Amino acid sequence: MTKHVARFMDKIDIDRCFVVGSSLGSFLGCLLYFERQKQVERLVVGALHHPVSNTGSLDPVSLRAVMANGTKAMTDASWQACIKRIGNICFDRNCPASELAFTQTTIYAQDDRLTAYRELGENFIKHIDDDKVRIYPERIKIPTLFLSGREDIRVNVELLTTAYKKVPGAELSLIDKCGHLPELEHPTTYVSRLRAFFSATYREASQGDSASRR
């Protein structure tokens, strides 16, 4: 999946970029940085603590819980099932999620989605100890923001709070009364914190360039 994204970057001529991930996307974002270190300049790890866990890899127990929640929705690809799936991982179980639920319902209704989803999850678990997909936080050398909901049932916030500094110079931002989908539950706060992070790193880079020229 990481190599697919890297090839997509090549196809549309992306030389440099900021990578913002959420949940599994954050894991892939870290792997993409290791794959393309000269191209990825900033990294946002959203709704994920595994990069700073003791293993540096996805957790099989968490993955099976994710698969159980997803499988229920895909087995009954209805509007109600998708709304419930989203609510299960939000702080506010009645969080408005109509657009996301519509997208999920459309995808899950396809005949091959359930089988593909199960195979994907089992393959993640099968290769959980593969060093190629292990994240060593001390090797991340770019400005990194960990952004998470404080009440995220899939994130060990206590671990994240104490261990995010394993990534040199990393920042941590927690959003109160927020679960696994801060971009959905608190979109204004989510975007403002991204902007603050990117603006700060831009200023630091500009100052560094000026000092180098002097």
BAFI-3210 file (N, C-alpha, C; in Angstrom, 3 decimals, decimal comma, padded with zeros to 6 digits):
// residues 214
n [1|2|3|4|5|6|7|8|9|10|11|12|13|14|15|16|17|18|19|20|21|22|23|24|25|26|27|28|29|30|31|32|33|34|35|36|37|38|39|40|41|42|43|44|45|46|47|48|49|50|51|52|53|54|55|56|57|58|59|60|61|62|63|64|65|66|67|68|69|70|71|72|73|74|75|76|77|78|79|80|81|82|83|84|85|86|87|88|89|90|91|92|93|94|95|96|97|98|99|100|101|102|103|104|105|106|107|108|109|110|111|112|113|114|115|116|117|118|119|120|121|122|123|124|125|126|127|128|129|130|131|132|133|134|135|136|137|138|139|140|141|142|143|144|145|146|147|148|149|150|151|152|153|154|155|156|157|158|159|160|161|162|163|164|165|166|167|168|169|170|171|172|173|174|175|176|177|178|179|180|181|182|183|184|185|186|187|188|189|190|191|192|193|194|195|196|197|198|199|200|201|202|203|204|205|206|207|208|209|210|211|212|213|214]
n.u [000,836|001,967|003,944|002,304|001,181|003,540|004,229|002,063|002,626|004,856|003,662|002,060|003,894|004,879|007,194|007,909|006,305|003,770|002,663|-000,358|-001,904|-004,492|-005,356|-004,954|-003,906|-002,004|-000,058|000,762|001,673|003,985|005,550|005,736|007,309|009,788|010,202|010,408|012,263|013,438|011,414|009,179|008,352|007,040|005,153|002,090|000,746|-002,108|-004,587|-003,320|-001,097|000,855|003,405|005,071|004,998|006,051|006,577|006,504|004,841|001,649|-001,047|-002,161|-004,489|-005,932|-006,293|-007,964|-010,234|-010,936|-011,479|-013,680|-015,628|-015,785|-016,502|-019,095|-020,545|-020,074|-021,191|-023,851|-024,612|-025,829|-027,363|-027,932|-026,231|-023,702|-023,721|-023,855|-021,402|-019,570|-020,335|-019,542|-016,852|-016,585|-016,539|-018,918|-021,611|-023,679|-022,663|-022,750|-022,610|-023,271|-022,275|-019,921|-020,982|-022,586|-020,624|-019,310|-021,413|-021,864|-019,404|-019,180|-021,246|-020,384|-019,589|-017,117|-015,958|-016,106|-014,701|-012,185|-011,549|-011,321|-009,171|-007,156|-006,887|-006,111|-003,688|-002,192|-001,949|-000,592|001,934|002,905|005,216|007,199|010,145|010,256|007,973|008,049|008,121|010,561|010,754|012,809|014,110|012,717|013,118|011,994|009,876|007,197|003,826|001,750|-001,552|-004,534|-007,709|-008,697|-010,293|-010,133|-010,885|-009,204|-006,651|-003,852|-003,691|-002,286|000,179|000,948|001,193|003,427|005,397|005,716|007,896|009,850|010,142|012,278|011,951|009,196|005,714|002,797|-000,706|-003,760|-007,250|-010,008|-012,942|-013,287|-013,151|-012,056|-012,107|-011,194|-011,192|-013,760|-015,405|-014,522|-013,973|-013,185|-011,384|-009,518|-008,506|-007,448|-005,360|-003,704|-002,992|-001,602|000,583|001,807|002,336|004,154|006,307|006,982|007,899|010,147|011,709|012,137|013,605|015,835|016,859|017,503|019,489|021,410|022,082|023,202]
n.v [-001,212|001,195|001,489|001,771|004,316|005,784|005,375|006,627|009,274|009,659|009,474|011,755|013,677|014,629|016,187|017,052|016,896|017,241|014,886|013,741|011,638|009,366|007,115|003,941|005,154|006,836|005,072|004,082|006,487|006,946|004,796|005,550|007,805|006,607|005,262|007,332|009,508|011,903|013,262|013,546|015,997|016,923|015,434|014,160|012,337|010,913|009,824|007,452|005,441|003,595|003,988|004,817|002,803|-000,129|-002,114|-000,935|-001,551|-002,421|-003,370|-006,622|-007,250|-004,842|-004,607|-006,791|-006,015|-003,755|-004,992|-006,561|-004,620|-003,399|-005,569|-006,196|-004,051|-004,378|-006,841|-006,340|-004,136|-001,477|001,769|002,316|000,489|001,436|004,001|003,284|001,956|004,057|005,656|004,028|004,522|007,124|009,912|011,267|009,499|010,108|011,655|013,727|012,095|011,708|012,030|010,498|008,010|007,542|007,230|004,934|003,039|002,821|001,735|-000,642|-002,175|-003,441|-006,548|-007,824|-006,639|-007,389|-009,822|-008,946|-007,103|-008,707|-010,331|-008,430|-007,521|-009,917|-010,373|-008,196|-008,919|-011,332|-010,513|-009,034|-009,061|-008,541|-007,006|-005,143|-003,659|-002,396|000,354|002,560|004,958|006,780|007,102|008,817|011,834|014,292|017,232|016,344|015,779|014,517|013,865|013,573|012,332|012,790|010,914|008,640|005,371|003,645|004,440|004,490|006,797|007,523|006,224|007,506|010,149|010,006|008,941|010,125|011,702|010,071|010,361|012,562|015,928|015,947|016,957|017,033|016,926|016,965|016,493|017,423|015,631|013,885|011,269|008,688|009,963|012,817|014,683|014,535|014,824|017,213|019,290|022,006|022,607|020,609|021,299|023,831|023,208|021,721|023,726|025,473|023,898|023,424|026,055|026,889|025,153|025,937|028,545|027,998|026,607|028,611|030,474|028,941|028,664|031,329|031,791|030,029|031,226|033,570]
n.w [000,000|000,747|-001,210|-003,401|-002,978|-003,167|-005,850|-007,017|-006,315|-007,921|-010,406|-010,644|-010,375|-007,800|-005,985|-003,413|-000,214|002,376|004,691|005,856|008,014|009,100|011,573|010,251|008,012|009,110|009,946|007,473|006,476|008,007|007,105|004,443|004,666|005,371|003,025|001,147|001,963|001,116|-000,015|001,675|003,856|006,166|008,794|009,888|012,400|012,934|015,248|016,181|018,022|017,718|016,405|018,474|020,279|022,150|020,322|017,821|015,762|014,259|016,420|017,069|018,593|018,594|015,853|015,295|016,666|015,207|012,753|013,478|013,992|011,476|009,855|010,657|009,625|006,908|006,363|006,614|004,629|005,111|005,538|008,235|009,545|008,856|009,947|012,637|012,906|012,590|014,762|016,866|017,257|017,893|020,166|020,637|020,056|018,419|016,476|013,613|010,577|007,943|005,281|005,270|005,944|003,723|001,736|002,729|002,676|-000,060|-000,934|000,600|-000,332|-002,589|-004,113|-003,584|-001,374|001,390|001,540|000,625|002,607|004,914|004,145|003,902|006,574|007,873|006,615|007,510|010,212|009,955|009,116|011,192|012,725|010,951|010,057|008,058|008,129|010,503|012,685|013,575|015,809|016,442|014,100|012,552|011,152|010,636|011,136|013,196|014,003|016,475|016,549|018,184|019,402|022,738|023,975|022,424|021,626|020,396|020,748|022,815|024,931|027,190|026,843|024,492|025,385|027,030|025,427|022,902|022,401|021,562|018,903|017,534|018,443|018,126|018,238|020,316|020,182|021,688|021,437|023,217|024,390|022,221|019,869|017,732|015,319|014,785|012,697|011,828|014,095|015,327|013,258|012,777|014,864|014,349|011,775|012,357|014,087|012,457|010,635|012,334|013,032|010,517|009,741|011,713|011,251|008,702|009,187|010,772|008,925|007,031|008,525|009,021|006,429|005,898|007,802|006,866|004,438|005,361]
ca.u [000,000|002,887|004,569|001,265|001,130|004,791|004,133|001,094|003,371|005,680|002,807|001,565|005,063|005,003|008,588|007,942|004,941|003,446|001,797|-001,290|-002,564|-005,447|-005,456|-004,060|-003,226|-000,832|000,945|001,272|002,424|005,327|006,271|006,008|008,480|010,989|010,340|010,705|012,676|013,783|010,197|008,239|008,969|006,326|004,343|001,067|000,301|-003,407|-005,360|-002,484|000,030|001,760|004,795|005,870|004,778|007,252|006,813|006,629|003,996|000,234|-001,381|-003,131|-005,751|-006,640|-006,683|-009,123|-011,390|-011,288|-012,079|-015,004|-016,526|-015,967|-017,179|-020,531|-021,127|-019,986|-022,121|-025,143|-024,183|-026,970|-027,112|-027,947|-025,047|-022,529|-023,840|-023,502|-019,971|-018,891|-020,637|-018,817|-015,481|-016,641|-016,902|-020,349|-022,119|-024,639|-021,926|-023,231|-021,652|-024,051|-021,469|-019,036|-021,810|-022,984|-019,461|-019,098|-022,494|-021,620|-018,257|-019,416|-022,244|-019,721|-019,552|-015,816|-015,375|-015,980|-013,587|-010,938|-011,305|-010,832|-007,837|-006,237|-006,639|-005,345|-002,319|-001,523|-001,624|000,397|003,259|003,033|006,586|008,121|010,915|010,036|006,836|008,221|008,470|011,507|010,462|014,019|014,596|011,920|013,950|011,297|008,858|006,082|002,753|000,810|-002,833|-005,455|-008,787|-008,313|-011,118|-010,067|-010,837|-008,170|-005,341|-003,383|-003,312|-001,270|001,447|001,272|001,592|004,762|006,379|005,792|009,207|010,757|010,398|012,984|011,289|007,774|004,717|001,588|-001,909|-004,929|-008,520|-010,924|-014,269|-013,081|-012,774|-011,097|-012,247|-011,205|-011,526|-015,213|-016,049|-014,121|-013,247|-012,573|-010,206|-008,571|-007,857|-006,664|-004,122|-002,849|-002,465|-000,612|001,775|002,459|002,842|005,342|007,422|007,394|008,702|011,438|012,471|012,546|014,657|017,015|017,393|018,101|020,745|022,383|022,548|024,081]
ca.v [000,000|002,330|001,613|002,264|005,760|006,331|005,390|007,674|010,528|009,744|009,630|013,131|014,566|015,254|016,130|017,222|016,936|016,988|013,713|013,731|010,348|009,100|005,698|003,162|006,102|007,346|004,004|004,108|007,732|006,718|003,918|006,334|008,638|005,777|004,915|008,523|010,492|013,176|013,901|013,825|017,046|017,044|014,234|014,223|011,007|011,120|008,696|006,252|005,527|002,472|004,349|005,001|001,664|-000,949|-002,956|-000,145|-002,124|-002,457|-004,304|-007,616|-007,157|-003,679|-004,902|-007,690|-005,211|-002,946|-005,894|-006,960|-003,484|-003,218|-006,730|-006,077|-003,096|-004,900|-007,961|-005,676|-002,848|-000,559|003,101|002,223|-000,239|002,296|005,052|002,673|001,693|005,335|006,068|003,185|004,997|008,556|010,291|011,501|008,430|010,706|012,598|013,745|011,380|011,269|011,937|009,345|006,806|007,348|006,677|003,561|002,185|002,609|000,835|-001,944|-002,933|-004,170|-007,965|-008,335|-005,809|-008,097|-010,764|-008,183|-006,497|-009,763|-010,741|-007,343|-007,564|-011,120|-010,200|-007,304|-009,690|-012,345|-009,895|-008,057|-009,059|-008,325|-005,792|-004,190|-002,798|-001,928|001,767|002,962|006,394|007,594|007,291|009,868|013,028|015,479|017,714|015,387|016,114|013,477|014,543|012,508|012,602|012,345|009,756|007,665|004,014|002,881|005,048|004,513|008,196|007,589|005,879|008,558|011,334|009,827|008,369|010,756|012,320|009,136|011,004|013,800|017,196|015,780|017,683|016,273|017,745|016,159|017,213|016,942|015,140|013,479|009,887|008,252|010,722|014,258|015,461|014,488|015,315|018,596|019,669|023,337|022,462|019,753|022,075|024,919|022,658|021,415|025,000|025,982|023,053|023,682|027,435|026,933|024,465|026,778|029,646|027,462|026,296|029,874|031,024|028,127|029,015|032,660|031,654|029,374|032,196|034,524]
ca.w [000,000|000,785|-002,534|-004,303|-002,787|-003,699|-007,318|-007,346|-006,226|-009,130|-011,584|-010,755|-010,208|-006,477|-005,550|-001,965|000,292|003,770|004,765|006,976|008,077|010,167|011,888|009,398|007,135|009,824|009,879|006,105|006,327|008,561|006,178|003,241|004,969|005,255|001,602|000,362|002,958|000,494|-000,516|002,763|004,672|007,419|009,009|010,925|012,798|013,553|015,780|016,198|018,955|017,485|016,097|019,686|021,167|022,342|019,152|016,602|014,718|014,601|017,488|016,586|019,327|018,054|014,473|015,293|017,091|014,037|011,762|013,953|013,793|010,043|009,271|010,931|008,675|005,543|006,244|006,407|004,062|005,146|006,092|009,687|009,995|008,687|010,956|013,917|012,908|012,821|016,125|017,811|017,486|018,174|021,532|020,525|019,188|017,490|015,639|012,221|009,718|006,790|004,060|005,407|005,899|002,325|001,046|003,188|002,177|-001,492|-001,090|001,227|-001,094|-003,668|-003,760|-003,153|-000,312|002,662|001,409|000,522|003,916|005,798|003,698|004,240|008,002|008,230|006,125|008,455|011,407|009,568|008,953|012,269|013,246|009,846|010,314|006,970|008,461|011,878|012,707|014,602|015,911|016,482|012,731|011,901|011,306|010,142|012,084|013,279|014,943|016,866|016,738|018,570|020,339|024,084|024,341|021,327|022,168|019,695|021,000|024,197|025,102|028,243|026,197|023,542|026,137|027,612|024,502|021,582|022,236|020,893|017,615|017,894|018,149|017,820|019,007|020,635|020,308|022,018|021,337|024,257|024,002|020,830|019,693|016,720|014,070|015,093|011,502|011,692|015,311|015,600|012,043|012,871|015,728|013,634|010,717|012,951|014,645|011,307|010,117|013,283|012,906|009,241|009,742|012,569|010,599|007,585|009,726|011,187|007,713|006,423|009,362|008,787|005,119|006,009|008,548|005,983|003,443|006,037]
c.u [000,868|003,520|003,570|001,175|002,375|004,753|003,127|001,774|004,228|004,823|002,340|002,645|005,067|006,453|008,723|006,523|004,913|002,495|000,956|-002,037|-003,563|-005,551|-004,465|-003,279|-001,994|000,303|001,596|002,085|003,839|006,163|006,625|007,212|009,769|011,263|010,850|011,154|013,000|012,546|009,219|008,899|008,327|005,395|003,351|000,567|-000,996|-004,031|-004,578|-001,339|001,108|003,188|005,668|005,601|006,071|007,586|007,052|005,798|002,549|-000,041|-002,443|-004,486|-006,583|-007,132|-007,912|-010,387|-011,879|-012,012|-013,480|-016,023|-016,829|-016,755|-018,681|-021,206|-021,133|-020,914|-023,536|-024,850|-025,352|-026,536|-027,001|-026,688|-023,804|-022,545|-023,429|-022,005|-019,189|-019,100|-019,860|-017,427|-015,423|-016,961|-018,408|-020,910|-023,160|-023,975|-022,454|-022,207|-022,302|-023,201|-020,547|-019,822|-022,271|-021,845|-019,242|-020,163|-022,283|-020,493|-018,577|-020,400|-021,624|-019,418|-018,232|-015,260|-015,158|-014,800|-012,251|-010,562|-010,731|-009,420|-006,794|-005,874|-005,803|-003,905|-001,524|-001,049|-000,530|001,804|003,583|004,463|007,639|008,844|010,700|008,877|006,873|008,698|009,398|011,399|011,698|014,598|013,787|012,599|013,299|010,300|007,614|005,090|001,916|-000,488|-003,905|-006,580|-008,419|-009,088|-011,147|-009,914|-009,760|-006,763|-005,027|-002,823|-002,231|000,109|001,886|001,802|003,019|005,824|006,533|007,162|010,257|011,073|011,034|012,221|009,805|006,900|003,509|000,422|-003,106|-006,182|-009,498|-012,287|-014,267|-012,601|-011,786|-011,116|-012,296|-011,571|-013,028|-015,906|-015,754|-013,332|-012,550|-011,300|-009,119|-007,792|-006,979|-005,347|-003,159|-002,203|-001,384|000,685|002,529|003,040|004,117|006,534|007,906|008,286|010,088|012,318|012,986|013,678|015,964|017,686|018,091|019,435|021,821|022,953|023,483|025,440]
c.v [001,257|002,562|002,124|003,794|006,415|006,408|006,431|009,040|010,727|010,087|011,065|014,154|015,339|015,087|016,197|017,349|016,860|015,793|013,776|012,409|010,279|007,593|004,893|004,067|006,698|006,332|003,990|005,375|007,610|005,853|004,655|007,244|007,822|005,402|006,107|009,678|011,856|013,937|014,299|014,786|017,208|015,847|014,479|012,805|011,185|009,824|007,382|006,451|004,486|002,869|004,538|003,899|000,864|-001,774|-002,156|-000,682|-002,115|-003,574|-005,297|-007,524|-005,989|-003,955|-005,797|-006,956|-004,333|-003,806|-006,316|-005,853|-003,287|-004,344|-006,676|-005,162|-003,661|-006,084|-007,466|-004,267|-001,884|000,775|003,028|001,541|000,637|003,441|004,509|002,415|002,971|005,784|005,280|003,720|006,510|008,791|010,532|010,484|008,914|011,748|012,570|013,125|010,931|011,094|010,726|008,044|006,509|006,722|005,219|002,615|001,836|001,605|-000,564|-002,799|-003,727|-005,600|-008,433|-007,645|-006,576|-009,067|-010,035|-007,580|-007,527|-010,199|-009,690|-007,389|-008,750|-011,014|-009,242|-008,089|-010,717|-011,769|-008,899|-007,951|-008,849|-006,984|-004,737|-003,240|-002,386|-000,481|002,047|004,479|007,274|007,840|008,325|011,207|014,295|015,958|016,829|015,834|014,875|014,179|013,493|013,047|012,038|011,099|008,697|006,256|003,164|003,423|004,992|005,906|008,350|007,267|006,997|009,794|011,220|009,467|009,096|011,386|011,330|009,608|012,355|015,053|017,099|016,620|016,781|017,236|016,821|017,034|016,602|016,557|014,704|012,038|009,688|009,087|012,226|015,117|015,495|015,124|016,788|019,156|021,022|023,283|021,671|020,557|023,175|024,397|022,200|022,689|025,551|025,205|023,361|025,089|027,540|026,283|025,244|027,918|029,164|027,165|027,571|030,516|030,271|028,451|030,369|032,581|031,014|030,350|033,208|033,897]
c.w [000,000|-000,580|-003,569|-004,209|-003,374|-005,222|-007,799|-007,312|-007,470|-010,347|-011,752|-010,375|-008,891|-006,017|-004,036|-001,443|001,814|003,770|006,036|006,948|009,210|010,341|011,036|008,455|007,780|009,790|008,494|005,854|006,862|007,626|004,886|003,465|004,829|003,800|000,790|001,270|002,354|000,034|000,590|003,746|006,043|007,546|010,146|011,172|013,580|014,027|015,767|017,184|018,650|017,096|017,328|020,714|021,292|021,112|017,882|015,456|015,172|015,610|017,010|017,284|018,794|016,640|014,420|015,753|015,943|013,007|012,179|013,716|012,314|009,402|009,493|009,921|007,254|005,316|005,990|005,909|003,948|005,734|007,614|010,224|009,915|009,697|012,320|014,001|013,219|014,272|017,169|018,145|017,719|019,656|021,611|019,542|018,200|016,594|014,205|011,284|008,420|005,533|004,106|005,315|004,471|001,525|001,426|002,639|000,710|-001,718|-000,586|000,448|-002,237|-003,210|-003,153|-001,912|000,990|002,628|001,386|001,874|004,893|005,421|004,057|005,723|008,422|007,754|007,007|009,679|011,112|009,543|010,065|012,793|012,159|010,039|009,229|007,268|009,935|011,840|013,885|014,744|015,890|015,098|011,953|012,177|010,779|011,205|012,036|014,353|015,200|017,256|017,007|019,427|021,703|024,507|023,239|021,898|021,494|019,936|022,492|024,458|026,166|027,672|025,264|024,257|026,673|026,576|023,173|021,319|021,738|019,476|017,919|017,473|017,865|018,726|019,237|020,810|020,530|021,987|022,331|023,686|022,546|020,782|018,562|015,446|014,350|013,900|011,253|012,893|015,594|014,408|012,137|013,714|015,021|012,590|011,304|013,524|013,551|010,777|011,024|013,165|011,615|009,182|010,557|011,886|009,383|008,070|010,127|009,980|007,062|007,205|009,165|007,471|005,164|006,732|007,685|004,969|004,085|006,316]
res [m|t|k|h|v|a|r|f|m|d|k|i|d|i|d|r|c|f|v|v|g|s|s|l|g|s|f|l|g|c|l|l|y|f|e|r|q|k|q|v|e|r|l|v|v|g|a|l|h|h|p|v|s|n|t|g|s|l|d|p|v|s|l|r|a|v|m|a|n|g|t|k|a|m|t|d|a|s|w|q|a|c|i|k|r|i|g|n|i|c|f|d|r|n|c|p|a|s|e|l|a|f|t|q|t|t|i|y|a|q|d|d|r|l|t|a|y|r|e|l|g|e|n|f|i|k|h|i|d|d|d|k|v|r|i|y|p|e|r|i|k|i|p|t|l|f|l|s|g|r|e|d|i|r|v|n|v|e|l|l|t|t|a|y|k|k|v|p|g|a|e|l|s|l|i|d|k|c|g|h|l|p|e|l|e|h|p|t|t|y|v|s|r|l|r|a|f|f|s|a|t|y|r|e|a|s|q|g|d|s|a|s|r|r]
***
